[in-house]
Amino acid sequence: MGEYAWRLSFWDILRNLLLAARWTVVLSLIAFIGGATAALGYPVSAWLGISFRSVPYSRIQKMSGRPPCQPITMRPPADTRRKLS
């Protein structure tokens, strides 16, 4: 092997695998908790009388009449700009 080749022992490999397993478990728990929170949101909102149907409609109202690639900016309407100048 070359002069700069790494020599990994069995314990180095085992340690790295255990460190990777720790992060795998942590990220899996985060995903599980996030999924459980989202899944419980629906029955809780139904119990409180909140409808999920309003969410897509508000997005449609916000984006209606805009091309898909046009950015949403906070510009005043055209008639306001004429009054200011």
N, C-alpha and C positions, 0 to 999 in steps of 0.2 A: 504494500500500500504506500501511498505517497506520504510525504513528510507532514502534510496538514490533515491527514485523515483522522477522523474522530474515532475513538475507541470507546464504545459504550458497553458497560458491563450489564449483566442481567439486572442488577439492582437499580441502575440508572433507568433502564427501560421500564421496570416495574414501578418506580417512583413516578415517572412521567405518565404512565397509564393511570395510576391512582389519582394524580393531580387532574388529569383530563376527566376522569370519572366523577370527581367532585364537582367540576363545573357543569358536567352533563346533568347531574342530579339537581343542582341549584337552578339551572335554566328550565329543566322539566317542571320543577315545582312552581316557578314563576308562571310558566305557560298554563299549568293546571289551575292555579289560583285565578289567573286572568280569565280562563275559559269558564270556570265555575261562577265567577262574578258576572260575566256576560250572560250565562245561562240562567242565573237567578234574577237577572234584570227583567226578563219578560214576565214571569209570574208575579213578581212584586209590582211591576207597573200595571198589570191587569188588576191586581188587588186594590191598587190606589186609584184606578180609573184613568190612567194615562194611556193614550193610544200611540202605538208605534207608527201608525199610518201618517201622522203629521210630519214625521221626519223626512220621508222622500218628497212629500208635497212642498215643504218649505225649500228644499234644495231645487226643485223644479221651478218654483216661483223666482228664486234668486237668479237662476241661470237662464231663464226663458228669454229668447231673442238674441242670445249671444252665440257666436261661432265657438266651437269647442276649444280652439287654440287662443282665443282672445283673453288676455289677462283681466282679472277683475281689479279695477282701480277705483280710488275714491276721488273722482273728478266731479266738479259741479256740472249740472246740465248745460246744454249749449246756450239756452236763452239767458241763463245767469251770467255767462261769460260776456255776452253782448251788453248786458246792463252795466257790468263793471268797467268796460273799456270806453 
